[in-house]
Amino acid sequence: MKKEFVIIGAGLVGSLLSIYLVKRGHNVKIYERRSDMREAKMIAGRSINLALSDRGIKALEQIGIMDEIKEIAIPMHGRSIHNGDGTLAYQAYGDDGQFINSVSRGELNKKLMTLAEDKGVEILFNHTCEKIDWKKNIISFKNETAEIKVHADLIFGSDGAFSAARLNYQLQNDRFQYQQHYIDFGYKELTIPAGENGSFQMEKNALHIWPRGNFMLIALPNIDGSFTCTLFFPYEGDPSFASLKTKEEVMHFFEKTFADTVPLIPTLAEDFFNNPTASLVTVKCFPWVLEDKFALIGDAAHAIVPFFGQGMNCGFEDCLVLNDLIDKHADDWITILQEYQQLRKPDGDAIAELALNNFIEMRDKVGDPSFLLQKKIETAFSKKYPEKWKPAYAQVTFSPQIRYSQALKSSIVQEKIMQQIMALPDIENNWQTEAVEEKMLSLLAVK
Ligand code: FAD
């Protein structure tokens, strides 16, 4: 039966969801707070590019738009580690040619909005959701001149980490669970411009990481030859955003800490102070749905820190799961939404935890010889026993058939086993022996 859907927020997830729904013949409108980004100029320091991986790709493929997205994606086959001593190391994401993709968030969002409109979705810009009347399912939006009231059969809140739809739900419904947690680190974007004739000044097909213990810099390639760098850095302490107060201090710090980036970022000190510092939050809430009238999706339901590169991928997977449930339950939206939140809440919680854990891996461990040995042992074992062991990174990033909650469980088991293996005497020299392999098999058997 044809329904009137209103989606709040034309970000990545809202735009994708609208395509899924309109393709089923429903009437779909998106109300978006911002003006149309296809007509606006990019704001400096807000050029985020994202890692798109298999879960997100599966959702884009399912509705047949991955070919268009490929045009704006750069494959990254591994991590290029920039060590503190100036040496470079390369860690492939997998032996089977696996890769993740660097995509500009803005370009991806624009493309999704255009595809949505081409398929019949109406997007109304400059409309801010202010209030929802849950009894009548009427949403109040404010635009530049007036307040507009809109009725919908079903409302989706895809308005991001600071969702107004979620807040309205929380304020008007008893026993709504809500939890937010800011980490003590913020992030700042910097840009390595393209070299001559749009050339890349570093390896193009890699995610670059400068792990420095308590903090890190990363860089992802853009199709114009530039790299967007993101500094994940403490707010307080030494060094921190608070401790670097002058341009001289910034230059001195970068020369000492990220020396190879200094000649590549000509406007480093200016950009450091001109570009905003943004915070990093995890949001958990429950319930995500109300009867057959309302559902939260994407960051509005589960905002996570970006260290596993999964926020958008997880939101895209929400759309995919919802679509499968529509196939399963047809027009029974009460069942569809109930099952959607039952399936996705544990997975949202799991990826939130995995993402927090991965910060320590990226900023600290990827440069640590003992961690690298551990990864080598895991890779060799998993090659020999693929049905017994798939590394957690591969489960999350390259295995959409494995749920995030399952990946979290097995990552905990694997980590416990590896701690015992790494504690074996002279493991650096013995790791390829049969005894170590037997030990891993026996530890796995008791888990
Ligand atoms: P958003 O993209 O936030 O979109 C929400 C939309 O709602 C916006 O357009 C907003 O204007 C609109 N809106 C807000 N309030 C209202 C209102 N009251 N009324 C109407 N409209 C409203 N994810 C990955 O998968 N891979 C990565 O590599 C990755 N890297 C990241 C790096 C950083 C530094 C950050 C911060 C995030 C990263 N993410 C990554 C996460 C990813 O950006 C988010 O998960 C994704 O953008 C969520 O999409 P969304 O549509 O749910 O929310």
Residues whose N, C-alpha, C, O or C-beta is under 5 A from the ligand:
A	BS01	FAD	I8 G9 A10 G11 L12 V13 G14 Y31 E32 R33 R34 N49 L50 A51 H127 T128 C129 S158 D159 G160 A161 A164 I297 G298 D299 A300 P306 G309 Q310 G311 M312 N313 G315
